[in-house]
């Protein structure tokens, strides 16, 4: 989460603009993304998608945001179990990069992505369905639980 305005900042200065870190369940509606053409953002934008929390942990409490274990379970089966070390780009790079396209304001949340193991990448692909129970956690950031319901 952004703590102070960031505009055209360097990667070296990026973490100075971060207030803290929180877990985000980066849900995707794959039908919207795969079969309704255009940007993938519409698959991330449904009501109730992207739950945040259970709390915000201040930047000083997380010595290295690139060294946090994290996991996701669906109905008790662990699909994702990795570390933020597996991120394509680190937090500092993401914040700096985005600041060159838009002003980042205090309170802005940047979801930095998910580790390997998403359902679409399973063989065969595995998609969420009503009744599924999700549990995710990130080291030092807490645990979330959600139940999938039909819309």
GROMACS elastic network, one bead per residue, 0.5 to 0.9 nm:
[ bonds ]
;  ai    aj funct       b0    kb
    1    17     6  0.87816   500
    1    18     6  0.58563   500
    1    19     6  0.56132   500
    1    20     6  0.54848   500
    1    21     6  0.59486   500
    1    22     6  0.75252   500
    1    56     6  0.81198   500
    1   106     6  0.75250   500
    1   107     6  0.59251   500
    1   108     6  0.56736   500
    1   110     6  0.63616   500
    1   111     6  0.88275   500
    2     5     6  0.73968   500
    2     6     6  0.80860   500
    2    17     6  0.58692   500
    2    19     6  0.52392   500
    2    20     6  0.72741   500
    2    95     6  0.86538   500
    2   104     6  0.69156   500
    2   105     6  0.63370   500
    2   107     6  0.54265   500
    2   108     6  0.53060   500
    2   109     6  0.64578   500
    2   110     6  0.79372   500
    3     6     6  0.88509   500
    3    16     6  0.82762   500
    3    17     6  0.54109   500
    3    20     6  0.74901   500
    3   105     6  0.73214   500
    3   107     6  0.63859   500
    3   108     6  0.80974   500
    4    16     6  0.81265   500
    4    17     6  0.50718   500
    4    18     6  0.70462   500
    4    19     6  0.74435   500
    4   104     6  0.78601   500
    4   105     6  0.62007   500
    4   107     6  0.83682   500
    5    17     6  0.67401   500
    5   103     6  0.68535   500
    5   104     6  0.54355   500
    5   106     6  0.60072   500
    6     9     6  0.62442   500
    6    14     6  0.77671   500
    6    17     6  0.62611   500
    6    95     6  0.81297   500
    6    96     6  0.79142   500
    6    98     6  0.89794   500
    6    99     6  0.57801   500
    6   100     6  0.88723   500
    6   102     6  0.86422   500
    6   103     6  0.58860   500
    6   105     6  0.67277   500
    6   106     6  0.87199   500
    7    96     6  0.82107   500
    7    98     6  0.86115   500
    7   100     6  0.63494   500
    7   101     6  0.83692   500
    7   102     6  0.70589   500
    7   103     6  0.50475   500
    7   104     6  0.65871   500
    8    96     6  0.69830   500
    8    97     6  0.80581   500
    8    98     6  0.84078   500
    8    99     6  0.51061   500
    8   101     6  0.80148   500
    8   102     6  0.84889   500
    8   103     6  0.80182   500
    9    12     6  0.82441   500
    9    13     6  0.64256   500
    9    14     6  0.63512   500
    9    95     6  0.83397   500
    9    96     6  0.53964   500
    9    97     6  0.80870   500
    9    99     6  0.63080   500
    9   100     6  0.73065   500
   10    13     6  0.53039   500
   10    14     6  0.60658   500
   10    92     6  0.85716   500
   10    93     6  0.82947   500
   10    95     6  0.88798   500
   10    96     6  0.54966   500
   10    97     6  0.81767   500
   10    99     6  0.88242   500
   11    14     6  0.50225   500
   11    15     6  0.78561   500
   11    92     6  0.53367   500
   11    93     6  0.52796   500
   11    94     6  0.82526   500
   11    95     6  0.74986   500
   11    96     6  0.50481   500
   11    97     6  0.77608   500
   12    15     6  0.74819   500
   12    16     6  0.86825   500
   12    92     6  0.72574   500
   12    93     6  0.85386   500
   12    96     6  0.84098   500
   13    16     6  0.56223   500
   13    17     6  0.74503   500
   13    92     6  0.78965   500
   13    96     6  0.79312   500
   14    17     6  0.55834   500
   14    18     6  0.72015   500
   14    91     6  0.82614   500
   14    92     6  0.51315   500
   14    93     6  0.74348   500
   14    94     6  0.86304   500
   14    95     6  0.59414   500
   14    96     6  0.54768   500
   14    99     6  0.89754   500
   15    18     6  0.51129   500
   15    19     6  0.84412   500
   15    59     6  0.82375   500
   15    91     6  0.77273   500
   15    92     6  0.56879   500
   15    95     6  0.77861   500
   15    96     6  0.87558   500
   16    19     6  0.80715   500
   16    59     6  0.89232   500
   17    95     6  0.83491   500
   17   104     6  0.89039   500
   17   106     6  0.85034   500
   18    21     6  0.80177   500
   18    58     6  0.85501   500
   18    59     6  0.67025   500
   18    92     6  0.89781   500
   18    95     6  0.84099   500
   18   106     6  0.85879   500
   19    56     6  0.86487   500
   19    57     6  0.83512   500
   19    58     6  0.58855   500
   19    59     6  0.57699   500
   19    60     6  0.88802   500
   19   106     6  0.79505   500
   19   107     6  0.82644   500
   20    56     6  0.61442   500
   20    57     6  0.52404   500
   20    60     6  0.78289   500
   20    61     6  0.82968   500
   20    62     6  0.81157   500
   21    55     6  0.85155   500
   21    56     6  0.56252   500
   21    57     6  0.52214   500
   21    58     6  0.64196   500
   21    59     6  0.66339   500
   21    62     6  0.79646   500
   21    65     6  0.81315   500
   21   141     6  0.71677   500
   22    52     6  0.67006   500
   22    53     6  0.55512   500
   22    54     6  0.74923   500
   22    55     6  0.62043   500
   22    57     6  0.62398   500
   22    58     6  0.89390   500
   22   138     6  0.83134   500
   22   140     6  0.89127   500
   22   141     6  0.55804   500
   22   142     6  0.80200   500
   23    51     6  0.82407   500
   23    52     6  0.57582   500
   23    53     6  0.53149   500
   23    54     6  0.73094   500
   23    55     6  0.79536   500
   23    56     6  0.82038   500
   23   111     6  0.86747   500
   23   136     6  0.83012   500
   23   137     6  0.70432   500
   23   138     6  0.63973   500
   23   141     6  0.60369   500
   23   142     6  0.72113   500
   23   143     6  0.78244   500
   23   144     6  0.79596   500
   24    27     6  0.88082   500
   24    50     6  0.57988   500
   24    51     6  0.56513   500
   24    53     6  0.65714   500
   24   111     6  0.66644   500
   24   112     6  0.89674   500
   24   113     6  0.89365   500
   24   136     6  0.89068   500
   24   144     6  0.86979   500
   25    49     6  0.75773   500
   25    50     6  0.50274   500
   25    51     6  0.54950   500
   25    52     6  0.67565   500
   25    53     6  0.88724   500
   25    72     6  0.88834   500
   25   111     6  0.88325   500
   25   114     6  0.86864   500
   25   136     6  0.74137   500
   25   144     6  0.80871   500
   26    44     6  0.74112   500
   26    49     6  0.73449   500
   26    50     6  0.52214   500
   26    51     6  0.78124   500
   26   111     6  0.73368   500
   26   113     6  0.70305   500
   26   114     6  0.70069   500
   27    43     6  0.80988   500
   27    44     6  0.62372   500
   27    45     6  0.89343   500
   27    49     6  0.57882   500
   27    50     6  0.59341   500
   27    51     6  0.85905   500
   28    31     6  0.88201   500
   28    32     6  0.85456   500
   28    33     6  0.80317   500
   28    40     6  0.88014   500
   28    41     6  0.88457   500
   28    42     6  0.86971   500
   28    43     6  0.50712   500
   28    44     6  0.50238   500
   28    45     6  0.82274   500
   28    46     6  0.86300   500
   28    49     6  0.77142   500
   28    50     6  0.87944   500
   29    32     6  0.56314   500
   29    33     6  0.66083   500
   29    34     6  0.88910   500
   29    42     6  0.80357   500
   29    44     6  0.65662   500
   29    45     6  0.85893   500
   29    46     6  0.79133   500
   30    34     6  0.58123   500
   30    35     6  0.80466   500
   30    40     6  0.87417   500
   30    43     6  0.62245   500
   30   120     6  0.80544   500
   30   127     6  0.83669   500
   31    34     6  0.52881   500
   31    35     6  0.55025   500
   31    36     6  0.71347   500
   31    43     6  0.76724   500
   32    35     6  0.57661   500
   32    36     6  0.51551   500
   32    37     6  0.76595   500
   32    40     6  0.77465   500
   32    42     6  0.65950   500
   32    43     6  0.52522   500
   33    36     6  0.61518   500
   33    37     6  0.66904   500
   33    38     6  0.76525   500
   33    39     6  0.72128   500
   33    40     6  0.50445   500
   33    41     6  0.77811   500
   33    42     6  0.68583   500
   33    43     6  0.52928   500
   33    44     6  0.87281   500
   34    37     6  0.66260   500
   34    38     6  0.89321   500
   34    40     6  0.81621   500
   34    43     6  0.89015   500
   37    40     6  0.82608   500
   38    41     6  0.87224   500
   38    42     6  0.85103   500
   39    42     6  0.65527   500
   39    43     6  0.84194   500
   40    43     6  0.56181   500
   40    44     6  0.72242   500
   41    44     6  0.51724   500
   41    45     6  0.63812   500
   42    45     6  0.51678   500
   42    46     6  0.73212   500
   43    46     6  0.69134   500
   44    49     6  0.65159   500
   44    50     6  0.73638   500
   45    48     6  0.83893   500
   45    49     6  0.63521   500
   45    50     6  0.80150   500
   46    49     6  0.55011   500
   46    50     6  0.86895   500
   47    50     6  0.87241   500
   48    51     6  0.66809   500
   50   111     6  0.86161   500
   51    54     6  0.88619   500
   51   144     6  0.84094   500
   51   146     6  0.88839   500
   52    55     6  0.77171   500
   52    56     6  0.87437   500
   52   144     6  0.83725   500
   53    56     6  0.64939   500
   53   141     6  0.76006   500
   53   142     6  0.72806   500
   53   143     6  0.78257   500
   53   144     6  0.70202   500
   54   141     6  0.75417   500
   54   142     6  0.60818   500
   54   143     6  0.66824   500
   54   144     6  0.64200   500
   55   141     6  0.69264   500
   55   142     6  0.71750   500
   56   141     6  0.72915   500
   57    60     6  0.83456   500
   57    61     6  0.65316   500
   57    62     6  0.75409   500
   57   140     6  0.77216   500
   57   141     6  0.64095   500
   58    61     6  0.55377   500
   58    62     6  0.71783   500
   59    62     6  0.54783   500
   59    63     6  0.75168   500
   59    65     6  0.86226   500
   60    63     6  0.64459   500
   61   140     6  0.84170   500
   62    65     6  0.61496   500
   62    68     6  0.87527   500
   62   140     6  0.75951   500
   63    67     6  0.85951   500
   64    67     6  0.55743   500
   64    68     6  0.76185   500
   65    68     6  0.62496   500
   65    84     6  0.70596   500
   65    85     6  0.86322   500
   65    90     6  0.80990   500
   65    91     6  0.70634   500
   66    83     6  0.76002   500
   66    85     6  0.50624   500
   66    86     6  0.83597   500
   66    87     6  0.79576   500
   66    90     6  0.65130   500
   66    91     6  0.74340   500
   67    83     6  0.62988   500
   67    84     6  0.55940   500
   67    85     6  0.57393   500
   67   139     6  0.89060   500
   68    82     6  0.85015   500
   68    83     6  0.53385   500
   68    84     6  0.53702   500
   68    85     6  0.75178   500
   68   138     6  0.65815   500
   68   139     6  0.53298   500
   68   140     6  0.77376   500
   69    81     6  0.74042   500
   69    82     6  0.57535   500
   69    84     6  0.64318   500
   69    85     6  0.85260   500
   69   137     6  0.83557   500
   69   138     6  0.57999   500
   69   139     6  0.52920   500
   69   140     6  0.89068   500
   70    80     6  0.76487   500
   70    81     6  0.58599   500
   70    82     6  0.56214   500
   70    83     6  0.56268   500
   70    84     6  0.73104   500
   70   115     6  0.81366   500
   70   136     6  0.74204   500
   70   137     6  0.55084   500
   70   139     6  0.61447   500
   71    78     6  0.71529   500
   71    79     6  0.75730   500
   71    82     6  0.64186   500
   71    83     6  0.82871   500
   71   115     6  0.82563   500
   71   135     6  0.81825   500
   71   136     6  0.54961   500
   71   137     6  0.55389   500
   71   138     6  0.66210   500
   72    77     6  0.83906   500
   72    78     6  0.58764   500
   72    79     6  0.59414   500
   72    80     6  0.50195   500
   72    81     6  0.67406   500
   72   117     6  0.88969   500
   72   134     6  0.71660   500
   72   135     6  0.57568   500
   72   137     6  0.67543   500
   73    76     6  0.54736   500
   73    77     6  0.51058   500
   73    79     6  0.57605   500
   73    80     6  0.70525   500
   73    81     6  0.88071   500
   73   133     6  0.80532   500
   73   134     6  0.57192   500
   73   135     6  0.51239   500
   73   136     6  0.62112   500
   74    77     6  0.53005   500
   74    78     6  0.65440   500
   74    79     6  0.72034   500
   74   128     6  0.82778   500
   74   132     6  0.65661   500
   74   133     6  0.56162   500
   74   135     6  0.65973   500
   74   136     6  0.88144   500
   75    78     6  0.84324   500
   75   132     6  0.59267   500
   75   133     6  0.50103   500
   75   134     6  0.64349   500
   75   135     6  0.81608   500
   76   133     6  0.78027   500
   76   134     6  0.79896   500
   76   135     6  0.79247   500
   78    81     6  0.69274   500
   79   116     6  0.85117   500
   79   117     6  0.54309   500
   79   118     6  0.69939   500
   79   119     6  0.77246   500
   79   122     6  0.89760   500
   80   114     6  0.85460   500
   80   115     6  0.64163   500
   80   116     6  0.62993   500
   80   118     6  0.71051   500
   80   136     6  0.89912   500
   81   115     6  0.75229   500
   81   116     6  0.81293   500
   81   117     6  0.80076   500
   82    85     6  0.79801   500
   82    86     6  0.70210   500
   82   115     6  0.61897   500
   82   116     6  0.75635   500
   83    86     6  0.58021   500
   83    87     6  0.78901   500
   83   115     6  0.72917   500
   83   138     6  0.86462   500
   84    87     6  0.54095   500
   84    90     6  0.80642   500
   84   114     6  0.85273   500
   84   115     6  0.74218   500
   85    88     6  0.84706   500
   85    90     6  0.79398   500
   86    89     6  0.85359   500
   86   114     6  0.88744   500
   86   115     6  0.64139   500
   86   116     6  0.79778   500
   87    90     6  0.62618   500
   87    91     6  0.87513   500
   87   112     6  0.79175   500
   87   113     6  0.72425   500
   87   114     6  0.74231   500
   87   115     6  0.66962   500
   88   113     6  0.84710   500
   89    92     6  0.82406   500
   89    93     6  0.61783   500
   89    94     6  0.63846   500
   89   112     6  0.82757   500
   90    93     6  0.53729   500
   90    94     6  0.62537   500
   90    95     6  0.87398   500
   90   112     6  0.82215   500
   91    94     6  0.51396   500
   91    95     6  0.61350   500
   91    96     6  0.85435   500
   91   112     6  0.70826   500
   92    95     6  0.53135   500
   92    96     6  0.61157   500
   92    97     6  0.84559   500
   93    96     6  0.52033   500
   93    97     6  0.59062   500
   93    98     6  0.85131   500
   94    97     6  0.51444   500
   94    98     6  0.60955   500
   94    99     6  0.85159   500
   94   110     6  0.85072   500
   94   112     6  0.73867   500
   95    98     6  0.53596   500
   95    99     6  0.61639   500
   95   104     6  0.83715   500
   95   110     6  0.79385   500
   96    99     6  0.51806   500
   96   100     6  0.68996   500
   97   100     6  0.56104   500
   97   101     6  0.74309   500
   98   101     6  0.54056   500
   98   102     6  0.62940   500
   98   103     6  0.80556   500
   98   104     6  0.77662   500
   99   102     6  0.52969   500
   99   103     6  0.56140   500
   99   104     6  0.60700   500
  100   103     6  0.76131   500
  104   107     6  0.86563   500
  104   108     6  0.64698   500
  105   108     6  0.56031   500
  106   109     6  0.87618   500
  110   113     6  0.89661   500
  111   114     6  0.86599   500
  114   117     6  0.85068   500
  114   118     6  0.79731   500
  115   118     6  0.77005   500
  116   121     6  0.83507   500
  117   120     6  0.83313   500
  117   121     6  0.64595   500
  117   122     6  0.70203   500
  118   121     6  0.55129   500
  118   122     6  0.69143   500
  118   125     6  0.87961   500
  118   126     6  0.83076   500
  119   122     6  0.52727   500
  119   123     6  0.86425   500
  119   124     6  0.87159   500
  119   125     6  0.56187   500
  119   127     6  0.56630   500
  119   128     6  0.79941   500
  120   123     6  0.82410   500
  120   124     6  0.81424   500
  120   126     6  0.59287   500
  120   127     6  0.67702   500
  121   124     6  0.79330   500
  121   125     6  0.58810   500
  121   126     6  0.79083   500
  122   126     6  0.61127   500
  123   126     6  0.76739   500
  128   131     6  0.86644   500
  128   132     6  0.64934   500
  128   148     6  0.72431   500
  129   132     6  0.58433   500
  129   148     6  0.64130   500
  129   149     6  0.74759   500
  129   150     6  0.77154   500
  130   133     6  0.87719   500
  130   147     6  0.77651   500
  130   150     6  0.54329   500
  131   147     6  0.63437   500
  131   148     6  0.54051   500
  131   149     6  0.62198   500
  131   150     6  0.85224   500
  132   146     6  0.84745   500
  132   147     6  0.58942   500
  132   148     6  0.52494   500
  132   149     6  0.80156   500
  133   145     6  0.72458   500
  133   146     6  0.59175   500
  133   148     6  0.63144   500
  134   144     6  0.79470   500
  134   145     6  0.54184   500
  134   146     6  0.50739   500
  134   147     6  0.61778   500
  134   148     6  0.76343   500
  135   143     6  0.70555   500
  135   144     6  0.56608   500
  135   146     6  0.66259   500
  135   147     6  0.89833   500
  136   142     6  0.85265   500
  136   143     6  0.56283   500
  136   144     6  0.53593   500
  136   145     6  0.65685   500
  136   146     6  0.89292   500
  137   140     6  0.86776   500
  137   141     6  0.70914   500
  137   142     6  0.56767   500
  137   144     6  0.62985   500
  137   145     6  0.88937   500
  138   141     6  0.52253   500
  138   142     6  0.60081   500
  138   143     6  0.68264   500
  139   142     6  0.67980   500
  139   143     6  0.87893   500
